[in-house]
Amino acid sequence: MERKNANIDDVIRTVETASAKELEELAGIREAVEDLKGERVATVDPVSRSVSALNR
């Protein structure tokens, strides 16, 4: 359920969590690219971009 009146701490925490997930995803992409350069196939787990998933 979406909250109508989130306080600033909740907003900051959500942004920080989303940023951390984005950095994790970018690291996985970088690793996959490096693996492909080395002719090794890598798999990267998908990262959910849903804010509701971040707050569970």
N, C-alpha and C positions, 0 to 999 in steps of 0.2 A: 504494500500500500504506500502510495506516495504521500509524503508529509507536505502540508501546505506552508508551514512556517518553520523552516529549518533555521537554526541560529548559525552565526558565522563560523563557529568551531566545527559544526557538522559539515558545512560547505568546504572548509579548508581540509578537513580530514578526507572527505570524498575526493577532492582534487588530488591530494597527495597520494591516495591509494590508486587512483586512476593513472597518475604519472608513473608510479612504481610499476604498474602492470604494463604500461606502454614501454618503459625501459626494459622490462623482462622480455617483452615481445621483440623489441629491436635487437636484443642480445641473441635471441633465438634465430632471428633472420640473419644476423651477421655470421653466426656459427654455421648456418645452412649454406650461406654463400661461400664461406671458407672451405667447407667440406666439399662443395661442388667443384671448387677450384682444384682441390686435391683428388678429384674424380671419385669421391666417396659420397654416397647418397645419404642425406640426413633427413630425419623427420622432426617436425616442430609441432608441438601440441598447440591447438588454437587457444587464444586467450579471449575470454568473453569481454566485450566492450560495454556490457550492460551495467549501469550504475547500480541497479538493484542487486545484481549478482555480487558486486563489490561489498555491499553492506550486509551480507548474510553472516 
